[in-house]
Amino acid sequence: MTGLVDLSLAEMAGGLDDGAISSVDLVTAHLTAIEAANPILNAVWDVDADGALAAALASDVRRGRGDSLSELDGIPFGLKDNIDVAGRPTSDGLGTAWIPAGDAAITERLREAGAIPLAKLAMHEAALGGTSDNPHRGRVDNPVLPGHTPGGSSGGSAAAVAAGLVPLALGTDTLGSVRIPAAYCGVVGFKPSFDLLPTLGVTPLCWTLDHVGPIARSVIDLALTLPVLTNMEIEEVELSGLVLGWPAEVDACEIEPAVQGVIDAALDRLRAGGVQIRQVKLGFGDLSILRRAALLVIEAEGAVALEKIWEDHPEALSETLSGMLSYGRDAAAARYVKAYRRIEDAGEVISAALDVVDALILPTTPQTPFAADARAPVNQADLTSIANYAGTPAVSLPVPGGGAPVGLQLVGGFYEDAQLLGIALAVEDLLRS
């Protein structure tokens, strides 16, 4: 039965539709996989086995009557531990937890479609960091490259999907926290347009930049989730004639040769497939300066978002987190405004660039996964954060053929999520052929 976890989400949905498998079988197989692998991975923090099995049985009964609610009816999924599930603990990666009375809006949306919340997943403390090495709950291991980071802050979500513990997971993304771990774990991570997915019931970090986004093993699997999550259908896109923009600023970023080589080979294949790659100069200078401005906004807004927990349970925040929030809280108002304006201006420039190309294309991260005991590179989020400034959709998909996982990132126009995933699906088909 545990072989069921090796199926794609699309294969699971198909098996449920034709009666080859049951939802109870799927949930049981994933529970078995969690029990076997999680002691090493530490990707799962809470499992609702009884609730998931009861929901699976109800799904099977519905399907038997011909009353399936959606393509995701009977499919188990996981949630980053800053997203509420009614009656299950939420910790936000802190050294405390609380039991929400209701679901987050995005949890409710999936539950109403028949999808089954199975597990709460590990994360970096307060979603403010890129390793998912949590001071309260321990380190998450990378299932693709053991002994290395899965990335963060949604590291548990990406690791759980890559390891077959869940076929679908939700994460949050403020500067790249869905796409970075997706790239490091060799899976697909999607940050939708700002506010396309609701954040009600998600512990905030930065209202200006926070997004909720799904992680799955392939763009095909993500395409199945799009109608449920966004009420959109993926658009069919032909590669031939497509114009993708390569930001000139990426060339000034220190990109590991292992990443650059894999990306260059992927670009060559795209050109051979009829795609035009055009350099686009965004003109806002050093990406690291922008990222530091965004970090100040995050620290300042995070200090307000977490103020009540910080006051009531100061012991629940590590010294590192408290220091970052203190820095943001104590920053002069003028510094915050200047930082906010800098990233707002950058977002407008990025949106303007997307008016002349079909999408931007660039690496997801400048590096492959680094050793678990190494410090996170300072430029880790320089390439992902640009989509957060603009609030535009962005997707990271793995590039086959390398050694360590490498992610290729596509950034689309605001609310052009369905088109962007259509482009990503065409790119995935080409790179996997």
C-alpha positions as CSV (number, residue, x, y, z in Angstrom):
1,M,0.0,0.0,0.0
2,T,2.9,2.4,0.7
3,G,3.5,2.4,-3.1
4,L,0.5,4.7,-3.4
5,V,2.6,7.6,-2.1
6,D,4.8,7.3,-5.2
7,L,1.9,8.2,-7.5
8,S,1.6,11.7,-8.7
9,L,-1.3,13.7,-7.4
10,A,-2.9,13.4,-10.9
11,E,-2.5,9.6,-10.7
12,M,-4.1,9.6,-7.3
13,A,-7.0,11.7,-8.5
14,G,-7.4,9.4,-11.5
15,G,-7.3,6.3,-9.4
16,L,-10.0,7.6,-7.1
17,D,-12.1,8.5,-10.1
18,D,-12.0,5.0,-11.6
19,G,-12.2,3.2,-8.3
20,A,-8.8,1.6,-8.5
21,I,-7.9,3.1,-5.1
22,S,-9.8,4.6,-2.2
23,S,-9.2,7.7,-0.1
24,V,-8.9,5.5,3.0
25,D,-6.1,3.6,1.1
26,L,-4.4,6.9,0.3
27,V,-4.5,8.4,3.8
28,T,-3.4,5.1,5.3
29,A,-0.4,4.9,2.9
30,H,0.7,8.4,3.8
31,L,0.3,7.8,7.5
32,T,2.6,4.8,7.1
33,A,5.1,6.8,5.1
34,I,5.1,9.6,7.8
35,E,5.7,7.0,10.5
36,A,8.6,5.5,8.7
37,A,10.4,8.6,7.4
38,N,9.6,11.4,9.7
39,P,11.8,10.4,12.6
40,I,14.8,11.3,10.3
41,L,13.2,14.1,8.2
42,N,11.4,16.0,11.0
43,A,9.2,17.5,8.3
44,V,5.9,16.7,10.1
45,W,5.0,18.2,13.5
46,D,1.4,17.1,14.0
47,V,-0.7,14.4,12.5
48,D,-4.5,14.1,12.6
49,A,-4.8,10.4,11.8
50,D,-8.3,9.9,13.2
51,G,-9.7,13.0,11.6
52,A,-8.1,12.3,8.3
53,L,-9.3,8.7,8.2
54,A,-12.9,9.8,9.0
55,A,-12.8,12.4,6.3
56,A,-11.4,9.8,3.9
57,L,-14.2,7.4,4.6
58,A,-16.7,10.2,4.0
59,S,-15.0,11.0,0.7
60,D,-15.2,7.4,-0.4
61,V,-19.0,7.3,0.4
62,R,-19.5,10.5,-1.6
63,R,-17.6,9.2,-4.5
64,G,-19.6,6.0,-4.4
65,R,-22.8,8.0,-4.7
66,G,-21.4,10.0,-7.6
67,D,-21.2,13.1,-5.5
68,S,-17.5,13.9,-5.6
69,L,-16.8,17.5,-4.7
70,S,-13.8,18.2,-6.9
71,E,-10.7,16.7,-8.4
72,L,-9.1,16.9,-4.9
73,D,-11.9,15.1,-3.1
74,G,-10.2,12.4,-1.0
75,I,-6.6,13.7,-1.5
76,P,-4.6,14.3,1.7
77,F,-2.6,17.5,2.1
78,G,-0.2,19.1,4.6
79,L,0.0,22.6,5.9
80,K,2.8,24.8,7.1
81,D,2.4,25.2,10.9
82,N,1.4,28.9,10.6
83,I,-1.8,28.0,8.8
84,D,-4.7,27.2,11.0
85,V,-6.6,23.8,11.1
86,A,-9.5,23.8,13.4
87,G,-8.8,21.8,16.6
88,R,-5.1,21.2,15.8
89,P,-2.2,23.1,17.2
90,T,-0.6,26.0,15.4
91,S,2.8,27.1,16.6
92,D,4.2,29.4,13.8
93,G,7.5,27.7,14.5
94,L,7.6,29.3,18.0
95,G,8.2,27.7,21.4
96,T,4.5,27.8,22.1
97,A,1.3,26.7,20.4
98,W,-2.4,27.4,20.4
99,I,-5.6,25.6,19.2
100,P,-7.6,27.6,16.7
101,A,-11.4,27.1,16.8
102,G,-11.7,27.4,13.1
103,D,-9.9,26.7,9.8
104,A,-7.8,29.3,8.0
105,A,-9.7,30.5,4.9
106,I,-7.4,28.5,2.6
107,T,-7.8,25.4,4.7
108,E,-11.6,25.8,4.6
109,R,-11.4,26.2,0.8
110,L,-9.6,22.9,0.4
111,R,-11.7,21.1,2.9
112,E,-14.9,22.2,1.2
113,A,-13.5,20.7,-2.0
114,G,-13.1,17.3,-0.2
115,A,-9.3,17.5,0.3
116,I,-8.2,16.2,3.6
117,P,-5.9,18.0,6.1
118,L,-3.5,15.3,7.3
119,A,-0.5,17.0,8.9
120,K,1.0,20.3,10.1
121,L,4.4,20.7,8.7
122,A,7.7,22.1,10.0
123,M,8.9,25.6,9.4
124,H,11.6,28.1,10.2
125,E,10.8,30.1,13.4
126,A,8.1,32.7,12.7
127,A,8.6,32.1,8.9
128,L,11.6,34.4,9.2
129,G,14.6,32.5,7.8
130,G,15.8,30.2,5.0
131,T,16.9,26.9,6.6
132,S,14.0,25.5,8.6
133,D,16.5,24.7,11.4
134,N,14.1,25.4,14.2
135,P,15.4,26.2,17.7
136,H,12.4,24.8,19.4
137,R,11.6,21.7,17.3
138,G,14.9,20.8,15.6
139,R,16.2,20.7,12.1
140,V,14.4,19.5,9.0
141,D,16.5,17.3,6.7
142,N,16.5,17.4,2.9
143,P,15.1,14.1,1.6
144,V,16.8,14.6,-1.8
145,L,20.2,15.5,-0.4
146,P,20.5,14.2,3.2
147,G,22.6,16.3,5.6
148,H,21.7,19.5,3.7
149,T,19.1,22.2,4.2
150,P,15.6,21.9,2.7
151,G,15.5,25.7,2.6
152,G,13.0,27.8,4.3
153,S,10.9,29.0,5.7
154,S,8.4,26.4,4.3
155,G,11.1,23.7,4.5
156,G,8.8,21.1,6.1
157,S,6.2,21.5,3.3
158,A,8.8,21.0,0.5
159,A,10.5,18.1,2.3
160,A,7.2,16.4,3.0
161,V,6.1,16.5,-0.7
162,A,9.6,15.4,-1.9
163,A,9.6,12.5,0.5
164,G,6.1,11.3,-0.4
165,L,4.6,12.1,3.0
166,V,1.9,14.3,1.4
167,P,1.2,14.8,-2.3
168,L,0.3,18.5,-1.8
169,A,1.3,21.0,0.8
170,L,0.7,24.7,1.5
171,G,3.4,27.1,2.6
172,T,3.8,30.8,2.9
173,D,6.1,33.0,0.9
174,T,7.3,36.5,2.0
175,L,10.6,36.7,0.1
176,G,10.7,33.3,-1.4
177,S,9.7,30.9,1.3
178,V,7.7,28.6,-0.9
179,R,10.0,28.7,-3.9
180,I,13.4,28.4,-2.2
181,P,12.6,25.1,-0.4
182,A,10.9,23.8,-3.6
183,A,14.1,24.5,-5.5
184,Y,16.3,22.8,-2.8
185,C,14.0,19.7,-2.6
186,G,13.5,19.2,-6.3
187,V,9.7,19.9,-6.3
188,V,7.5,22.7,-7.7
189,G,6.5,25.7,-5.6
190,F,4.0,28.4,-6.7
191,K,3.6,31.9,-5.2
192,P,0.3,33.2,-6.6
193,S,-0.5,36.9,-7.2
194,F,-0.8,38.9,-4.0
195,D,-4.2,38.3,-2.2
196,L,-5.3,35.7,-4.8
197,L,-5.2,33.2,-2.0
198,P,-6.6,34.4,1.4
199,T,-4.3,34.8,4.4
200,L,-7.1,34.9,7.0
201,G,-6.2,32.4,9.7
202,V,-2.5,32.4,8.7
203,T,-0.2,33.8,11.3
204,P,1.2,37.0,9.7
205,L,4.8,38.0,9.4
206,C,4.6,40.9,6.9
207,W,1.2,42.1,5.6
208,T,2.9,43.9,2.8
209,L,4.7,40.8,1.3
210,D,3.0,37.7,2.7
211,H,1.6,35.1,0.3
212,V,0.2,31.6,0.6
213,G,1.2,29.1,-2.0
214,P,1.1,25.4,-2.8
215,I,3.9,22.9,-3.3
216,A,3.6,19.7,-5.4
217,R,5.8,17.3,-7.3
218,S,5.0,18.7,-10.8
219,V,3.3,21.6,-12.6
220,I,0.7,19.0,-13.8
221,D,-0.1,18.3,-10.1
222,L,-0.3,22.0,-9.4
223,A,-2.7,22.5,-12.4
224,L,-5.2,20.2,-10.7
225,T,-5.2,22.4,-7.6
226,L,-5.7,25.7,-9.4
227,P,-9.5,25.5,-9.9
228,V,-10.0,24.7,-6.2
229,L,-7.5,27.2,-4.9
230,T,-8.2,30.1,-7.3
231,N,-11.3,29.3,-9.4
232,M,-9.0,29.4,-12.5
233,E,-8.2,26.9,-15.1
234,I,-4.6,26.6,-16.4
235,E,-4.2,28.2,-19.8
236,E,-2.7,26.2,-22.7
237,V,0.5,27.9,-23.9
238,E,2.7,27.1,-26.9
239,L,6.4,27.5,-26.4
240,S,7.2,28.5,-29.9
241,G,7.0,32.3,-30.2
242,L,7.1,32.8,-26.4
243,V,9.3,35.8,-25.2
244,L,10.9,35.4,-21.8
245,G,12.9,38.1,-20.2
246,W,16.2,37.5,-18.4
247,P,16.8,40.3,-15.9
248,A,20.2,41.8,-16.5
249,E,20.6,42.3,-12.7
250,V,20.8,38.5,-12.3
251,D,24.2,38.6,-14.0
252,A,25.6,40.6,-11.1
253,C,24.5,38.1,-8.6
254,E,27.0,35.5,-7.4
255,I,25.5,32.3,-8.9
256,E,27.2,29.0,-8.2
257,P,28.7,27.4,-11.4
258,A,26.6,24.3,-10.7
259,V,23.5,26.3,-10.9
260,Q,24.5,28.5,-13.8
261,G,25.5,25.5,-15.9
262,V,22.2,23.7,-15.4
263,I,20.2,27.0,-16.1
264,D,22.2,27.7,-19.2
265,A,21.5,24.2,-20.5
266,A,17.8,24.7,-19.9
267,L,17.8,28.1,-21.7
268,D,19.5,26.4,-24.7
269,R,16.8,23.8,-24.8
270,L,14.1,26.5,-24.6
271,R,15.7,28.4,-27.5
272,A,15.8,25.2,-29.5
273,G,12.1,24.9,-28.8
274,G,11.3,28.3,-30.3
275,V,11.4,30.4,-27.2
276,Q,13.1,33.9,-27.4
277,I,15.2,34.8,-24.4
278,R,15.5,38.5,-24.2
279,Q,17.7,40.4,-21.7
280,V,15.6,42.9,-19.7
281,K,17.3,45.6,-17.6
282,L,15.1,46.4,-14.7
283,G,17.4,49.3,-13.6
284,F,17.0,49.1,-9.8
285,G,20.6,48.2,-9.1
286,D,21.9,45.7,-6.6
287,L,19.4,43.0,-5.7
288,S,20.9,42.6,-2.3
289,I,20.2,46.3,-1.4
290,L,16.5,45.7,-2.3
291,R,16.4,42.5,-0.2
292,R,17.8,44.3,2.8
293,A,15.2,47.0,2.4
294,A,12.5,44.3,2.3
295,L,14.0,42.7,5.4
296,L,13.6,45.9,7.4
297,V,9.9,46.1,6.4
298,I,9.5,42.5,7.4
299,E,11.2,43.0,10.8
300,A,9.2,46.1,11.5
301,E,5.8,44.6,10.5
302,G,6.8,41.3,12.2
303,A,7.4,43.1,15.5
304,V,3.8,44.3,15.3
305,A,2.3,41.1,14.0
306,L,3.9,39.0,16.8
307,E,3.7,41.7,19.5
308,K,1.0,39.9,21.6
309,I,2.8,36.6,21.6
310,W,6.2,38.3,22.2
311,E,4.7,40.2,25.2
312,D,2.9,37.2,26.7
313,H,5.5,34.5,26.0
314,P,8.9,36.1,25.5
315,E,10.5,32.7,26.2
316,A,8.8,31.3,23.1
317,L,11.0,33.4,20.8
318,S,14.6,32.6,20.3
319,E,17.3,35.3,20.9
320,T,17.9,35.5,17.2
321,L,14.2,36.1,16.4
322,S,13.8,38.6,19.3
323,G,16.8,40.5,18.1
324,M,15.4,40.8,14.5
325,L,12.0,41.9,15.7
326,S,13.6,44.4,18.1
327,Y,15.7,45.8,15.3
328,G,12.5,46.4,13.2
329,R,10.5,47.7,16.2
330,D,13.2,50.3,17.1
331,A,14.0,51.4,13.5
332,A,13.2,55.1,12.8
333,A,9.9,55.6,11.0
334,A,11.7,57.4,8.2
335,R,13.9,54.3,7.6
336,Y,10.8,52.1,7.4
337,V,9.1,54.5,4.9
338,K,12.2,54.7,2.7
339,A,12.5,50.9,2.7
340,Y,8.8,50.5,1.9
341,R,9.0,53.0,-0.9
342,R,12.1,51.3,-2.3
343,I,10.4,48.0,-2.6
344,E,7.2,49.5,-3.9
345,D,9.1,51.3,-6.6
346,A,10.9,48.1,-7.5
347,G,7.6,46.3,-7.8
348,E,6.3,48.9,-10.3
349,V,9.5,48.5,-12.4
350,I,9.1,44.7,-12.4
351,S,5.4,45.0,-13.4
352,A,6.3,47.3,-16.3
353,A,9.0,44.9,-17.5
354,L,6.3,42.2,-17.6
355,D,4.3,44.3,-20.0
356,V,6.9,43.7,-22.8
357,V,7.7,39.9,-22.2
358,D,5.4,36.9,-21.5
359,A,7.3,36.2,-18.3
360,L,10.7,36.6,-16.6
361,I,13.0,33.6,-16.4
362,L,15.9,33.3,-13.9
363,P,17.3,30.8,-11.4
364,T,15.2,30.3,-8.2
365,T,18.3,30.5,-6.0
366,P,21.9,31.4,-6.6
367,Q,23.0,28.1,-5.0
368,T,22.2,24.5,-4.6
369,P,21.3,23.2,-1.1
370,F,24.0,23.9,1.4
371,A,25.2,21.8,4.3
372,A,22.8,21.7,7.2
373,D,25.3,23.2,9.6
374,A,26.4,26.0,7.3
375,R,25.1,29.6,7.5
376,A,22.5,30.6,4.9
377,P,24.0,32.6,2.1
378,V,23.1,36.2,2.3
379,N,21.9,36.3,-1.3
380,Q,19.6,33.2,-0.9
381,A,16.4,35.2,-1.5
382,D,17.7,37.9,-3.9
383,L,16.2,36.2,-7.0
384,T,12.9,35.1,-5.5
385,S,12.1,38.4,-3.7
386,I,11.5,40.4,-6.8
387,A,8.1,38.7,-7.3
388,N,7.1,39.6,-3.8
389,Y,7.8,43.3,-4.4
390,A,5.6,43.3,-7.4
391,G,3.0,40.9,-6.0
392,T,3.1,39.0,-9.2
393,P,2.9,35.2,-9.5
394,A,6.1,33.1,-9.6
395,V,6.8,29.4,-9.9
396,S,9.9,27.4,-9.3
397,L,10.3,24.1,-11.1
398,P,13.2,21.6,-10.9
399,V,15.6,21.3,-13.8
400,P,16.4,17.7,-14.6
401,G,19.9,16.5,-15.3
402,G,22.0,18.1,-12.6
403,G,23.5,16.7,-9.5
404,A,22.1,18.6,-6.5
405,P,18.6,20.1,-7.1
406,V,18.4,23.3,-9.1
407,G,15.3,25.4,-9.5
408,L,14.2,27.4,-12.6
409,Q,12.0,30.4,-11.8
410,L,9.3,32.0,-14.0
411,V,7.6,35.2,-13.0
412,G,4.4,36.3,-14.6
413,G,2.2,39.4,-14.8
414,F,-0.1,40.4,-11.9
415,Y,-3.2,38.1,-11.8
416,E,-1.9,36.2,-14.9
417,D,-1.5,33.1,-12.7
418,A,-3.3,30.7,-15.1
419,Q,-1.1,31.9,-18.0
420,L,2.1,31.6,-16.0
421,L,1.3,28.0,-14.9
422,G,0.5,27.3,-18.6
423,I,4.0,28.5,-19.5
424,A,5.5,26.5,-16.6
425,L,3.7,23.4,-17.8
426,A,5.1,23.8,-21.3
427,V,8.6,24.4,-20.0
428,E,8.3,21.3,-17.7
429,D,7.2,19.1,-20.7
430,L,10.1,20.3,-22.7
431,L,12.7,19.9,-20.0
432,R,11.4,16.4,-19.0
433,S,11.3,15.1,-22.6
